[in-house]
C-alpha cells in the first residue's frame, strides 16, 4: 500500500511556467539576474519550504481569484521537491557561469532547465521525478518513495475515477 498524499499539480504547473518564463526572458534581454532569482526561489522552495517555490503566486493570487483551478492528484511530494531542487542547482550553476564570463555554458544550462520544465508542463513527464524514482529503485538512501501504482516513473499520475 502506497502512502500517497494530495498534491495540487496546478501549483506545480504555475511554478514550471515561471521556471520557463523568467530564465528565457533573462536570455532574451541578457539579464542573468532573472536566472539567479529563479534559482534562489527554486532552491528555497525545495530545501526550506518543501513546496513549489513560485507556488505562493498560485496560492495567494491565482487560485483565490479563480484564474487557475486546483488539480489535486494522489501523488508523492518528494520527487517534485527533488526535481525542483535539481533545476534550482542547475540554474545556480548557470548564474555562476553567466556572472563569471562563461555565457555559452550558462545559457546552455538555462535552456536545458527550461526545456525540461516545458516537457513537464506540456507533456506531464518530470525528468527530475524519474531520476528520483530510479534512485529509489536502486535503494539509494533518502529516496524512499516509489512511483504511484500504474504510473510510469516521471509521468504525472492519472486521477482516480472517484477524484
C-alpha positions as CSV (number, residue, x, y, z in Angstrom):
1,X,0.0,0.0,0.0
2,X,1.4,3.4,-1.0
3,X,1.1,6.4,1.2
4,X,0.2,8.9,-1.4
5,X,-0.9,12.4,-0.4
6,X,-2.9,15.1,-2.2
7,X,-0.7,17.1,-4.4
8,X,-2.0,20.2,-6.3
9,X,-0.5,19.9,-9.7
10,X,-1.9,23.3,-10.6
11,X,0.6,24.8,-8.2
12,X,3.4,22.8,-9.8
13,X,2.4,24.0,-13.3
14,X,2.4,27.6,-12.2
15,X,5.9,27.0,-10.8
16,X,7.0,25.4,-14.0
17,X,5.6,28.3,-16.1
18,X,7.7,30.7,-14.2
19,X,10.8,28.5,-14.3
20,X,10.4,28.6,-18.1
21,X,9.4,32.3,-18.4
22,X,11.9,34.1,-16.2
23,X,15.1,32.5,-17.4
24,X,14.0,32.7,-21.1
25,X,13.3,36.4,-20.6
26,X,16.7,36.6,-19.0
27,X,18.2,35.2,-22.2
28,X,16.1,37.4,-24.5
29,X,17.0,40.6,-22.6
30,X,20.5,39.4,-21.5
31,X,19.6,39.8,-17.8
32,X,21.3,37.0,-15.9
33,X,19.8,38.2,-12.6
34,X,16.4,36.7,-13.7
35,X,18.2,33.3,-13.9
36,X,19.7,33.9,-10.4
37,X,16.3,35.0,-9.0
38,X,14.7,31.8,-10.4
39,X,17.4,29.7,-8.9
40,X,17.1,31.2,-5.5
41,X,13.3,30.8,-5.5
42,X,13.6,27.2,-6.6
43,X,16.2,26.3,-4.0
44,X,14.3,28.0,-1.2
45,X,11.2,26.1,-2.3
46,X,13.0,22.8,-2.4
47,X,15.3,22.9,0.6
48,X,13.4,25.2,3.0
49,X,9.7,25.3,2.2
50,X,9.4,21.8,0.6
51,X,6.9,23.1,-2.0
52,X,6.9,24.8,-5.3
53,X,9.0,28.0,-5.0
54,X,6.6,30.1,-7.0
55,X,3.6,28.4,-5.5
56,X,2.9,31.5,-3.4
57,X,1.6,33.2,-6.6
58,X,-0.9,30.4,-7.2
59,X,-1.9,30.2,-3.5
60,X,-2.2,33.9,-2.8
61,X,-3.5,35.2,-6.2
62,X,-4.3,32.8,-9.0
63,X,-6.3,30.2,-7.0
64,X,-8.4,32.7,-4.9
65,X,-9.2,34.8,-8.0
66,X,-10.4,31.7,-9.8
67,X,-7.9,32.2,-12.6
68,X,-6.5,28.7,-12.0
69,X,-8.5,25.8,-10.6
70,X,-6.9,23.3,-8.2
71,X,-5.8,20.0,-9.8
72,X,-5.3,17.7,-6.8
73,X,-3.9,14.3,-7.5
74,X,-2.8,11.5,-5.1
75,X,0.9,11.5,-5.6
76,X,4.3,11.8,-3.8
77,X,5.6,15.3,-2.9
78,X,9.2,14.3,-2.6
79,X,10.0,13.7,-6.3
80,X,8.7,17.1,-7.2
81,X,10.7,18.7,-4.5
82,X,13.8,16.8,-5.6
83,X,13.2,17.8,-9.3
84,X,12.8,21.5,-8.4
85,X,16.0,21.3,-6.3
86,X,17.9,19.8,-9.2
87,X,16.6,22.6,-11.5
88,X,17.5,25.2,-8.9
89,X,21.0,23.9,-8.6
90,X,21.4,23.8,-12.4
91,X,20.2,27.4,-12.6
92,X,22.5,28.4,-9.8
93,X,25.4,26.9,-11.8
94,X,24.1,28.8,-14.9
95,X,24.1,32.0,-12.9
96,X,27.7,31.5,-11.8
97,X,28.7,30.9,-15.4
98,X,26.8,33.9,-16.6
99,X,28.3,36.2,-14.0
100,X,31.8,34.9,-14.4
101,X,32.1,35.4,-18.2
102,X,31.2,31.9,-19.5
103,X,27.8,32.7,-21.1
104,X,27.6,29.8,-23.5
105,X,27.7,27.3,-20.6
106,X,25.3,29.4,-18.6
107,X,22.7,29.9,-21.3
108,X,23.0,26.2,-22.3
109,X,22.0,25.2,-18.7
110,X,19.2,27.7,-18.8
111,X,17.8,26.2,-22.0
112,X,18.2,22.7,-20.6
113,X,16.2,23.6,-17.5
114,X,13.5,25.5,-19.5
115,X,13.2,22.5,-21.9
116,X,12.7,20.0,-19.1
117,X,10.2,22.3,-17.3
118,X,8.3,22.6,-20.6
119,X,8.3,18.8,-21.0
120,X,6.8,18.5,-17.6
121,X,4.3,21.4,-18.1
122,X,3.1,20.3,-21.6
123,X,3.6,16.6,-21.7
124,X,3.4,15.6,-18.0
125,X,6.8,14.0,-17.8
126,X,9.1,15.2,-15.0
127,X,12.7,14.2,-15.7
128,X,13.8,15.0,-12.1
129,X,10.9,12.9,-10.7
130,X,12.0,10.0,-13.0
131,X,15.6,10.3,-11.6
132,X,14.2,10.3,-8.0
133,X,12.2,7.1,-8.7
134,X,15.2,5.4,-10.4
135,X,17.3,6.2,-7.4
136,X,14.5,4.7,-5.3
137,X,14.6,1.5,-7.4
138,X,18.4,1.1,-6.7
139,X,17.8,1.7,-3.0
140,X,19.8,4.9,-2.7
141,X,19.2,6.2,0.9
142,X,16.8,9.1,1.1
143,X,14.8,8.2,-2.0
144,X,12.1,6.2,-0.1
145,X,9.1,6.8,-2.4
146,X,8.2,4.6,-5.3
147,X,6.2,5.8,-8.3
148,X,2.5,5.6,-7.9
149,X,1.0,2.3,-9.0
150,X,0.3,2.0,-12.7
151,X,2.3,5.2,-13.4
152,X,5.5,5.3,-15.5
153,X,8.2,6.8,-13.3
154,X,8.2,10.5,-14.0
155,X,4.8,10.7,-15.6
156,X,2.0,12.6,-13.9
157,X,-0.3,10.2,-12.2
158,X,-3.8,9.9,-13.5
159,X,-6.7,10.9,-11.4
160,X,-8.7,8.0,-9.9
161,X,-12.3,7.7,-11.1
162,X,-13.6,8.9,-7.7
163,X,-11.3,12.0,-7.6
